[in-house]
């Protein structure tokens, strides 16, 4: 097969993949970062990288897993870059809009339940610091003042809490998405 034929086939595969996955990927990323515009940028960036890689379809065996892992990684990178984590308890109709299917909403709600369960397993002080920061939106200085602890202790609690959640949620998110795709 000539290079031109391979490129034509790759573009046809790309078009089919884009039509099939783009809407679900967009919903998934938007649910993680709570920003439709940024979710579009993230998902489009993933597709740009794919189309620029002429050998993508030869290298990737499981496109479903690849795309959603790429979405998860890109969303987490976006969150880390902005040092923002969406307060999981505040998902409402702004995030779970009318265009979400009941299955998508159920998966998202399950993810929220998992996050809340994980937060509940944190030591009391860490849980309090995490909640004050991400649910109440307080600054590290304000949390330190209210709890009578140092700002550095607040920062340590937040670092450990987010690392703990990130390590546990990576696997959970993949499982929820894969189970929801079947």
C-alpha positions as CSV (number, residue, x, y, z in Angstrom):
1,X,0.0,0.0,0.0
2,X,1.4,3.4,-1.0
3,X,2.0,6.2,1.5
4,X,-0.9,8.2,0.0
5,X,-3.3,5.2,0.3
6,X,-2.2,4.7,4.0
7,X,-2.8,8.4,4.7
8,X,-6.2,8.3,3.0
9,X,-7.2,5.2,5.1
10,X,-5.8,6.9,8.2
11,X,-7.9,10.0,7.5
12,X,-11.0,7.9,6.9
13,X,-10.4,6.1,10.2
14,X,-9.8,9.4,11.9
15,X,-13.1,10.9,10.6
16,X,-15.0,7.8,11.8
17,X,-13.3,7.9,15.2
18,X,-13.9,11.6,15.6
19,X,-17.6,11.2,14.9
20,X,-18.0,8.3,17.2
21,X,-15.9,9.5,20.2
22,X,-15.8,13.3,20.2
23,X,-19.2,13.9,22.0
24,X,-18.5,11.4,24.7
25,X,-15.0,12.6,25.2
26,X,-16.2,16.2,25.5
27,X,-18.8,15.3,28.1
28,X,-16.2,13.3,30.1
29,X,-13.6,16.1,30.1
30,X,-16.2,18.8,30.8
31,X,-17.4,16.8,33.7
32,X,-13.9,16.5,35.1
33,X,-12.9,20.2,34.7
34,X,-16.4,21.9,34.7
35,X,-15.5,24.1,31.7
36,X,-17.1,23.4,28.3
37,X,-14.8,25.8,26.5
38,X,-11.6,24.3,28.0
39,X,-12.9,20.8,27.5
40,X,-13.3,21.5,23.8
41,X,-9.7,22.8,23.6
42,X,-8.5,19.7,25.5
43,X,-10.4,17.2,23.3
44,X,-9.5,19.0,20.1
45,X,-5.8,19.0,21.2
46,X,-6.0,15.2,21.6
47,X,-7.4,14.8,18.1
48,X,-4.8,17.2,16.7
49,X,-2.0,15.0,18.2
50,X,-3.6,11.9,16.7
51,X,-4.0,13.3,13.2
52,X,-0.4,14.6,13.3
53,X,0.8,11.0,14.0
54,X,0.7,9.2,10.7
55,X,1.2,5.8,12.5
56,X,-1.4,6.2,15.2
57,X,-3.7,3.5,13.9
58,X,-0.8,1.1,13.5
59,X,0.4,1.7,17.0
60,X,-2.8,1.8,19.0
61,X,-4.7,-1.5,19.5
62,X,-7.5,-0.3,21.9
63,X,-8.7,3.0,20.7
64,X,-11.5,3.2,23.4
65,X,-9.0,2.9,26.3
66,X,-6.4,5.1,24.6
67,X,-8.8,8.0,24.0
68,X,-10.3,8.0,27.5
69,X,-6.9,7.7,29.2
70,X,-5.7,10.6,27.0
71,X,-8.8,12.6,28.1
72,X,-8.2,11.8,31.8
73,X,-4.5,12.6,31.6
74,X,-5.1,15.9,29.7
75,X,-7.9,16.9,32.2
76,X,-5.7,16.2,35.2
77,X,-2.8,18.1,33.6
78,X,-5.2,21.0,33.0
79,X,-6.4,20.9,36.7
80,X,-2.8,20.7,38.0
81,X,-1.7,23.6,35.8
82,X,-4.4,25.8,37.1
83,X,-4.2,24.4,40.7
84,X,-7.9,24.0,40.6
85,X,-10.0,21.0,41.6
86,X,-13.7,21.2,41.1
87,X,-15.7,20.7,44.3
88,X,-17.3,17.4,43.6
89,X,-20.3,18.1,45.8
90,X,-21.3,21.1,43.7
91,X,-22.0,19.3,40.4
92,X,-25.5,20.4,39.5
93,X,-27.5,21.0,36.3
94,X,-24.8,23.3,35.0
95,X,-22.5,20.2,34.7
96,X,-25.2,17.5,34.3
97,X,-27.1,19.4,31.7
98,X,-30.1,18.2,29.8
99,X,-28.0,16.7,27.0
100,X,-26.5,14.1,29.3
101,X,-28.1,10.7,29.1
102,X,-29.3,9.0,32.2
103,X,-26.4,6.6,32.0
104,X,-23.9,9.4,31.8
105,X,-25.5,11.1,34.8
106,X,-25.5,7.9,36.7
107,X,-21.8,7.4,36.0
108,X,-21.0,10.9,37.0
109,X,-23.0,10.5,40.2
110,X,-21.2,7.3,41.0
111,X,-17.9,9.1,40.5
112,X,-19.0,11.7,43.0
113,X,-20.0,9.0,45.5
114,X,-16.5,7.4,45.1
115,X,-14.8,10.8,45.7
116,X,-16.9,11.5,48.7
117,X,-16.2,8.1,50.1
118,X,-12.4,8.6,49.6
119,X,-12.6,12.0,51.3
120,X,-14.3,10.5,54.3
121,X,-11.4,8.0,54.7
122,X,-8.9,10.9,55.1
123,X,-7.8,11.8,58.6
124,X,-10.1,14.3,60.2
125,X,-7.8,17.3,60.0
126,X,-6.8,16.6,56.4
127,X,-10.5,16.2,55.4
128,X,-11.3,19.5,57.2
129,X,-8.5,21.3,55.4
130,X,-9.4,19.8,52.0
131,X,-13.1,20.6,52.4
132,X,-12.4,24.2,53.5
133,X,-10.2,24.7,50.5
134,X,-12.1,23.0,47.7
135,X,-15.7,23.1,48.9
136,X,-15.7,26.4,50.7
137,X,-13.1,28.1,48.5
138,X,-11.0,29.4,51.4
139,X,-7.4,30.5,50.9
140,X,-4.6,28.6,52.6
141,X,-4.0,31.6,54.8
142,X,-7.6,31.7,55.9
143,X,-7.7,28.0,56.6
144,X,-4.5,28.2,58.7
145,X,-6.0,31.1,60.6
146,X,-9.3,29.4,61.3
147,X,-7.8,26.1,62.3
148,X,-4.9,27.6,64.3
149,X,-2.2,25.8,62.2
150,X,0.6,27.0,60.0
151,X,0.1,27.8,56.3
152,X,2.8,25.2,55.5
153,X,0.7,22.5,57.4
154,X,-2.3,23.5,55.3
155,X,-0.3,23.2,52.1
156,X,1.0,19.7,53.2
157,X,-2.5,18.5,54.0
158,X,-3.7,19.7,50.6
159,X,-0.8,18.1,48.7
160,X,-1.3,14.8,50.4
161,X,-5.1,14.9,50.0
162,X,-4.9,15.6,46.3
163,X,-2.2,13.0,45.7
164,X,-4.3,10.5,47.5
165,X,-7.4,11.3,45.5
166,X,-5.5,11.3,42.2
167,X,-3.9,8.0,42.8
168,X,-7.2,6.3,43.7
169,X,-9.3,8.0,41.1
170,X,-7.2,7.2,38.0
171,X,-8.3,3.6,38.1
172,X,-11.9,4.3,39.2
173,X,-12.4,6.8,36.3
174,X,-11.1,4.4,33.8
175,X,-13.3,1.6,35.1
176,X,-16.4,3.8,35.2
177,X,-15.9,5.0,31.7
178,X,-15.2,1.5,30.3
179,X,-18.2,0.0,32.1
180,X,-20.3,2.8,30.8
181,X,-19.2,2.3,27.2
182,X,-20.4,-1.3,27.2
